[in-house]
Amino acid sequence: METAESFSTPAQRILIIDDDLQIGMALAIGLERRGRHIIVCRDMESADLVSERFNLTHVITDIKLTGPFRFEGLEIVDRVRRQHQTANVIVISGHVTEELRAEAHRRGAGAVLGKPFSVDRIERLIPVPSADIEGIVTFVPMLDEILHSDLITPQFQPIVWTENPRYAVGFEALTRLRSDSLLSDPVLLFRYAAAKGRVVDLELATATASIAAGRELAELGILSVNIHPDVFLQADRFFQAIADACADVELAPQRLVLEITEQGPLRDLSSVEAVSTMMRSIGFRFAFDDVGSAYSHLKYIDMIRPKFLKISMHFGSDFERDATKEKIIRNIIALADDFGCQTILEGVETAATLEAARELGIPLAQGYLFARPAPAETFLTPSSAG
């Protein structure tokens, strides 16, 4: 099946939003035809992401998505009308009143249909598409489905010695999703979790999946796993989840590096200090990821005592051709030296960048020059393992 990203521009892109999967599937199957890209969501947060990402021609939305007292469908009408002024919005409901009908029309809905209704009734409101290209249907999974299934499938990228890049010192786990929906993009996946107020749930699920999938790679070096700063807000849960995941696969804590990303600030500093101290005491190590971008955690370097500082690919890529990037990298190297950290340069894509990193004394590097992210087994063959 083609992904939403690879789908040629259709004559129609129809977003269906209904918390009842059977209704959403029935509508999608009934409306499927050439020239249409149909996307099915079951909550407002994923629908918002779809609406931002794609140019929609039609939207079919249930009026109630989370309970009997909320009318999210009306909010969706408002948002769609702001973002896609020409989109035709159809509201569906199991209990249509005259007040609801009037309010939906006032907000810009083109039609209000009472359940049950036939797909033919919808088809009469949507013209036959003119483009003669393959049609597809994309189902966007809900967060709980992602958290409690095997949809999370980490990939890995080696971290190598700059002096001898044939040998990996370790591997970074990168979140990937077994899905053809837009949530296969990790950035959008975490935006979705943030909109649901469940970033920590997703972070711990991806971390534990990465530890399980990367267990054998850890025998070749370190295993590096990303964590959002918000995990420290649930310190006990964070520590227990990581400790249990390592115990489950008999991974020594010394093999695991927890990369604190710069996706948000470190807020509860007393909790940060307490849990990082405890985890270091039993062997876990920390890294600061994407140093130099977004939120800066460098002011907490003495508190957390990371083993590694990872220089953001924003500065690493082709830095040898940019004097400003090189100055920033030199400053990060000096800071790392002062605090006894090793630097890892991200975004190394050319031999010239690798050579420049060597000249600056950067010991470790990561990037497409060495390998693209891939499943663990890719690096477990004798030739890949070095």
N, C-alpha and C positions, 0 to 999 in steps of 0.2 A: 504494500500500500504506500502511496506517495504521502509525504508529510505535507502539513499546511504550508510550510515555508517553500517547498518545491513546486507547489501547485501553480500552474499557469493562471494568469489573470482571468477569472471567470466572468460571465455576464452577470451572475448573481452570487452574492455571498450572504447566506441566511444564517443568522444566529438564533438558536432555539434555547430558551431558558425555562426549565421546569425541574422541580426537585424530585419528581417522580420519574425514575429512569425509564420505566416502561412507556410512559407517554412520550418522553423525549425521543426514545428509539423508534416508536411507532411513527411519529411525525417525520423523523429523519428518513426512515426507510420509505415511507409513503411519498415524500417529496423528492427523493433522490432521482436525478436525471442528468444528462449531459449539460454542461454549461453552468452547473451549480456546485458551489462549495458550501456544505452545510456543517455548522459547528454546533455541538450540543454541550451546554453547561447546565449545572444544577445548583449553582449559587451565584449571588450577585458579585462576589469578589472575582471569580474567574471570568464572569461575563464582562466585568469592567476591563480586565486585561485584554480580552478579545476585542472589545470595542476600541481600545486604544491602539491595538496592533493592526487591525484590519479595517479596510473600507467596507462598511456593511451596506447592503442594499435593502435588506429586510430583517426585521427582528420579530420573533414570536415569543412572548413572555407570559408565564403564569403570573397571576396577581399576587399570590402568597407563596413564599419560598421557605420560611423558617417557622411558621406557626400561624394560628388563627387571627392574631391581632396585629400583624404587620402586613403592609401592602407594598412590598419591595418592587412589585411590578410597575407601580406608578413612579417610583424613583428611577427605575430603569428607563421608562419612557422619557423622563426629564433629561437623563444623561445622554441617551441616544439622540434626542432632538438637538442637544448642544453640539455633539460631536459629528453627527451625520444628518445634516438638515434635510436631505432628500430621501432618507431611509423610510420605508413604509413599516410602521410598528403595529403589530396585531397583539392585543391583550386577550388572554384566555382565562376563564375562571369557572369554578364549579358552582358559583352562586353570583350571578350577574344581577345587580339591581340597577334601577334607573339612575340613582346617585353615582354609582360606580361608573356606569357607561358615560354619564355626562362629564365626570371628572377626568376619565381617561381621554375622552375626546378633547377636553379643554387643554390637556397637557400635550396633545399632538398625536395621539393614537389614531391610526386610520380606521381601525375596526375593533370591536369588542365581541368575542364569541363565548357562548356558554358551553361548558362541557356537559355531556359528550357531543362531539361534532365529527364530521367525516373529513378525511384529508381532502376530498374533492371540494369541500367548502373553503379550505385554505387555498387550494389551487386556483379557485376563482378570483382570489384576491392578489395572486402573484402571477404576472404574465409569464408565458413560456420563454425561457432564456434563448437568446439569439446565438450565443457562442457555441460552436460545435466542438467542444473539447471535453476531455474526460471529467466526469463529476466525481467528487469524493465526499465522504462523511467523516468528520473528526469528532470523537468523544473526548471531552476534557475530564480527567479523573478528579474526584473530590479529594481533599487533603487526607481524610481518614483512610481512603483507599490506598493512597500513596504510602502512608505511614505503616499500614498493617498488611502489606502485600510484598511481593518481590519486584515491584516496579522500580525500586531504587537499585541501580546497577552501577556501582562505582567503576571509574576507569583510573588509570595510574600513569604518571609521567616520571621518568627517572630524574634524580638529582645527581650530577656527576662532578668529579674532580676536574677543575679546569686544566690542570697539568696533564691529566690522562683521562680524557672524556670517554674512553671506551669502558671505563669502570664506574659503576653507579655506587654512590655512598648510601643511597636510599631512594624512596619513591613517595611522591605526593599523591594522595587519593583525591580525586575530583568527582563531584556529584554529577551523575547522569541518571536519566529516567528512561525506562523502557516504555516509551509512549510516542505516538505520532502527533501528539497535541503540542500546542505552543509551550506547555510546561516542560517539554524536553530541554528548553533553554533554562539553565540553572538560575540565571538572574531573575527570570520571570517566575520560576518556581518559588524562590525565596521571597519575591515581592508578594506572591499569592499567600504564602504562610504569614508574612507580616500583616497583610490586610486582614487575615483571620485571627491575628493576635496569638499566633502559635509558632513563632520562629524557633523557640527552644525545642518544641516537640520535633520539628523537622531537623534541626541541627543534631539532636541526639540520635534520631533515626538514621541519618546519613553517616554519622560518626561510627555508630555500632555496625552498620552495614559495611563501611570501609574497613574496619578492623577485621571483620569476618572474611571479607573478600581478599584482603591484602596480607593475610597471615603468612603465606609462604614467601611473599616478597620481603617480609620483615626478616627472614633468614638471610637475605642478601645484604641487609643494611638496616637503616631506620625506616619506619613507616610514619609518614607525616599526614595528619588529618586536620582539616580546617574546623574551627569552632567560632561561632558568633559571640561577641562580647556579652550578649544577654544571657548566655548560659551561666554566668557567674551570679545572676540574680536568683538562680535556683541551685545554689552551690552543692547542697547535699545530693540532690538528684543528679546533677552533672557528674560529680565524683563517682557516685555509685554506678551510674550507667557506663562510664568509661572503664571502671575497675571490673565490673561484671563482664563487659564485652571482651576484655583482655583475658580474664579467667576462663571464659567459655571456650576460647581457642588456644589457651595456654601460651599467650603472648606475654613475654616479660615486659614490665613497664618501661625498662630501659630502652626498649626498641621503639617506643612510641613518642612522637613529637606532636604536640598540640599547637597548631598554628592559629593564633588569635588574629582574626581578620579585622580589617578596618571598616567594616560595614556599619559600625555604630560605636558610641562611646562606652568606656568602662565606667559604670555608674556607682555601684555599691563597692567602694574601694576597700572597706574593711573585709567584706566577703571575698573580694578578689585576692587580697593579701593572704587571708587565712587558707583558702582552698589551694592556691598556687603553692604556698609553703608546704602544705601537707602532701600535695601530689609530688612535688620535687623530692620530698623526704623519702618517698618509696620508689623513686626512680623515674617518674614521668618527667619529660622535658618540654619546654615551651619555645615557641618562635613567634616573632612579630611578623605578620604577613603584610605584603604590599606597603612596606615602609616608604613614606613619602607621598602617599595619596590618601584622600578622604580624611577620616579621623586619625589623629596621631596619638599613638600609645607610648611614644618614646619617653614622655615624662614619667612613665611608670616603670621604666626599665630596671631601676634598682629594686622596686617592689616585687616584680615578677621574675626578674633575672633570667631572661630568655637565653637559650643556648645559641639561637640563630636569629639574625636579622635578614629578612628576605626583601631585597630591593625590588620595588614594583617594576613590572614590565613596561610601564609607562616611561620609566627612566632608563631601563635596561636596553630596550630595543634600539639598536643603532646609536647608542650613546656616544660612540667614538666620533660621530659626525656632528655632535651638538655640545658646544662648550658649556652651556648651562646645565645640561644633564650630567656631564662629567663632574662639574663642581659639586653638585648635589650628591653624587655617588661617592666622591672623595670624602665629603663630610660624614656620610653614613659609615664609611669604612673606618674613619678616625673614631667615631663614636663607638663602633663595635669593638675596636681595639682597646679603647679605654675601659669597657665593661666586660672584656673577655668573651665576646661573642664571635661567632663565625658568620661571615656574610655569604648569602646565596643570591646570585644575580638571576632574576627572572627575565624572560623575553629574549633569550639568546637565539637568534635565527640565522646568523651568518658567522663564517670563520673569522671575519674581521672583528666582530663584536667579541668573540671568544678570545682572540689574541689581545685585544685591548683590556679585557678583564684580567687576563694573566699579568699583563704589564702593571696593572694597578694592585696586584697582589690579592685579588678576590679568589678564594679557594674553591668555591662551589658555584655551579651554574645549572640552569634549567631552561629548556626551551625547545622549539621545533627543530633546531639544528641537530639535536640528539635523538629526539623521538616525539611523536605526537601522543596524546593520551590514548590509552588502549586498555583492554581488559588485562587482568593480572597474568593470565596464562601466556600472553604475548611475550612477557619478559622472563618467563620461567624455562624457556628452551636453553640448552647449553650455549648457543651462539649469542642469545640475548643477555644471558646472565653474566657473560664475560668470563 
